[in-house]
């Protein structure tokens, strides 16, 4: 049996967004900054992407 998943917050769970949007480096879409992850692509260059575009674990 497959379980249904929803993106809606659970009852009693508060989701606070700052309202600030940023452009995802990969998709070029404007998304809330809270939904992105900051990655360092070069020594002094950092970009923000959606988690679904992270291919490798950055801890390695």
KOLZA-262974 format. One record per atom (N, C-alpha, C): atom name; x, y negated, z; residue in one letter; residue number from 1. Coordinates in Angstrom, 3 decimals. Layout:
<rs>
  atome         u         v         w  residu  num
     CA         X         Y         Z       a  NUM
...
</rs>
This chain:
<rs>
  atome         u         v         w  residu  num
      N     0.822     1.180     0.000       x    1
     CA     0.000     0.000     0.000       x    1
      C     0.870    -1.249     0.000       x    1
      N     0.574    -2.168    -0.862       x    2
     CA     1.317    -3.418    -0.912       x    2
      C     0.649    -4.446    -0.012       x    2
      N     1.452    -5.187     0.729       x    3
     CA     0.917    -6.215     1.593       x    3
      C     0.855    -7.528     0.826       x    3
      N    -0.189    -8.294     1.118       x    4
     CA    -0.307    -9.601     0.481       x    4
      C     0.566   -10.597     1.233       x    4
      N     1.241   -11.429     0.496       x    5
     CA     2.037   -12.475     1.120       x    5
      C     1.524   -13.815     0.637       x    5
      N     1.545   -14.778     1.522       x    6
     CA     1.121   -16.125     1.160       x    6
      C     2.205   -17.105     1.570       x    6
      N     2.222   -18.228     0.925       x    7
     CA     3.173   -19.271     1.270       x    7
      C     2.600   -20.242     2.282       x    7
      N     1.335   -20.069     2.666       x    8
     CA     0.699   -20.948     3.635       x    8
      C     1.283   -20.686     5.019       x    8
      N     1.448   -21.738     5.817       x    9
     CA     1.979   -21.535     7.163       x    9
      C     0.980   -20.775     8.035       x    9
      N     1.503   -19.997     8.967       x   10
     CA     0.667   -19.236     9.894       x   10
      C    -0.102   -20.200    10.789       x   10
      N    -1.196   -19.731    11.329       x   11
     CA    -1.985   -20.560    12.237       x   11
      C    -1.135   -20.888    13.460       x   11
      N    -1.068   -22.143    13.818       x   12
     CA    -0.264   -22.564    14.949       x   12
      C     1.163   -22.914    14.565       x   12
      N     1.575   -22.623    13.349       x   13
     CA     2.929   -22.930    12.877       x   13
      C     2.894   -24.272    12.160       x   13
      N     3.714   -25.194    12.580       x   14
     CA     3.719   -26.534    11.992       x   14
      C     4.874   -26.652    11.002       x   14
      N     4.583   -27.089     9.789       x   15
     CA     5.606   -27.330     8.784       x   15
      C     5.735   -28.833     8.612       x   15
      N     6.907   -29.376     8.936       x   16
     CA     7.119   -30.817     8.823       x   16
      C     8.074   -31.082     7.675       x   16
      N     7.615   -31.844     6.715       x   17
     CA     8.455   -32.246     5.593       x   17
      C     8.731   -33.738     5.719       x   17
      N     9.944   -34.117     5.408       x   18
     CA    10.311   -35.528     5.516       x   18
      C     9.732   -36.353     4.378       x   18
      N     9.284   -35.687     3.312       x   19
     CA     8.769   -36.411     2.156       x   19
      C     9.878   -36.749     1.169       x   19
      N    11.138   -36.539     1.579       x   20
     CA    12.266   -36.814     0.695       x   20
      C    12.391   -35.690    -0.323       x   20
      N    12.507   -36.076    -1.578       x   21
     CA    12.678   -35.076    -2.635       x   21
      C    14.040   -35.258    -3.272       x   21
      N    14.555   -34.152    -3.805       x   22
     CA    15.871   -34.148    -4.436       x   22
      C    15.799   -33.252    -5.661       x   22
      N    16.649   -33.501    -6.636       x   23
     CA    16.637   -32.688    -7.853       x   23
      C    17.486   -31.439    -7.654       x   23
      N    16.874   -30.280    -7.895       x   24
     CA    17.603   -29.015    -7.840       x   24
      C    18.631   -29.014    -8.961       x   24
      N    19.879   -28.679    -8.630       x   25
     CA    20.973   -28.702    -9.603       x   25
      C    20.746   -27.727   -10.748       x   25
      N    20.090   -26.599   -10.483       x   26
     CA    19.895   -25.563   -11.498       x   26
      C    18.621   -25.795   -12.302       x   26
      N    17.486   -25.936   -11.614       x   27
     CA    16.199   -26.029   -12.314       x   27
      C    15.875   -27.435   -12.801       x   27
      N    16.549   -28.430   -12.260       x   28
     CA    16.305   -29.846   -12.592       x   28
      C    14.892   -30.283   -12.226       x   28
      N    14.304   -29.637   -11.202       x   29
     CA    12.986   -30.004   -10.705       x   29
      C    13.143   -30.797    -9.416       x   29
      N    12.234   -31.746    -9.198       x   30
     CA    12.216   -32.483    -7.950       x   30
      C    11.504   -31.624    -6.905       x   30
      N    12.207   -31.285    -5.832       x   31
     CA    11.668   -30.422    -4.778       x   31
      C    11.971   -31.055    -3.419       x   31
      N    11.191   -30.716    -2.381       x   32
     CA    11.497   -31.231    -1.041       x   32
      C    12.888   -30.786    -0.605       x   32
      N    13.617   -31.689     0.004       x   33
     CA    14.999   -31.409     0.400       x   33
      C    15.070   -30.252     1.389       x   33
      N    14.018   -30.049     2.187       x   34
     CA    14.004   -28.961     3.157       x   34
      C    13.986   -27.582     2.501       x   34
      N    13.583   -27.502     1.239       x   35
     CA    13.510   -26.216     0.533       x   35
      C    14.804   -25.865    -0.187       x   35
      N    15.819   -26.735    -0.124       x   36
     CA    17.062   -26.498    -0.855       x   36
      C    18.190   -26.102     0.084       x   36
      N    19.246   -25.583    -0.519       x   37
     CA    20.458   -25.196     0.195       x   37
      C    21.617   -25.954    -0.427       x   37
      N    22.515   -26.472     0.412       x   38
     CA    23.684   -27.194    -0.093       x   38
      C    24.815   -26.209    -0.351       x   38
      N    25.387   -26.269    -1.548       x   39
     CA    26.507   -25.410    -1.925       x   39
      C    27.681   -26.271    -2.348       x   39
      N    28.875   -25.827    -2.010       x   40
     CA    30.084   -26.507    -2.451       x   40
      C    30.582   -25.780    -3.694       x   40
      N    30.543   -26.459    -4.856       x   41
     CA    30.936   -25.820    -6.105       x   41
      C    32.388   -26.082    -6.465       x   41
      N    32.924   -27.173    -5.991       x   42
     CA    34.338   -27.480    -6.141       x   42
      C    34.803   -28.020    -4.795       x   42
      N    36.075   -28.315    -4.687       x   43
     CA    36.618   -28.723    -3.397       x   43
      C    35.874   -29.903    -2.778       x   43
      N    35.531   -30.900    -3.559       x   44
     CA    34.869   -32.085    -3.013       x   44
      C    33.520   -32.344    -3.668       x   44
      N    32.916   -31.340    -4.255       x   45
     CA    31.630   -31.528    -4.925       x   45
      C    30.601   -30.571    -4.329       x   45
      N    29.513   -31.144    -3.811       x   46
     CA    28.436   -30.351    -3.233       x   46
      C    27.167   -30.598    -4.036       x   46
      N    26.375   -29.548    -4.211       x   47
     CA    25.107   -29.644    -4.921       x   47
      C    24.039   -28.967    -4.074       x   47
      N    22.772   -29.260    -4.378       x   48
     CA    21.655   -28.634    -3.670       x   48
      C    20.848   -27.820    -4.665       x   48
      N    20.534   -26.577    -4.296       x   49
     CA    19.775   -25.678    -5.164       x   49
      C    18.704   -24.967    -4.348       x   49
      N    17.714   -24.441    -5.032       x   50
     CA    16.708   -23.611    -4.383       x   50
      C    17.341   -22.267    -4.025       x   50
      N    16.932   -21.653    -2.930       x   51
     CA    17.538   -20.378    -2.497       x   51
      C    17.464   -19.268    -3.540       x   51
      N    16.463   -19.280    -4.403       x   52
     CA    16.351   -18.211    -5.396       x   52
      C    17.460   -18.259    -6.442       x   52
      N    18.196   -19.365    -6.540       x   53
     CA    19.281   -19.483    -7.508       x   53
      C    20.646   -19.147    -6.916       x   53
      N    20.721   -18.816    -5.642       x   54
     CA    21.987   -18.438    -5.009       x   54
      C    22.240   -16.972    -5.319       x   54
      N    23.303   -16.710    -6.076       x   55
     CA    23.586   -15.349    -6.520       x   55
      C    24.455   -14.585    -5.541       x   55
      N    25.427   -15.255    -4.948       x   56
     CA    26.381   -14.598    -4.054       x   56
      C    26.322   -15.211    -2.664       x   56
      N    26.654   -14.414    -1.658       x   57
     CA    26.728   -14.891    -0.295       x   57
      C    27.925   -15.823    -0.182       x   57
      N    27.727   -17.000     0.388       x   58
     CA    28.793   -17.999     0.481       x   58
      C    29.781   -17.712     1.603       x   58
      N    29.479   -16.774     2.511       x   59
     CA    30.384   -16.471     3.620       x   59
      C    31.594   -15.654     3.196       x   59
      N    31.520   -15.027     2.041       x   60
     CA    32.587   -14.135     1.581       x   60
      C    33.824   -14.905     1.160       x   60
</rs>
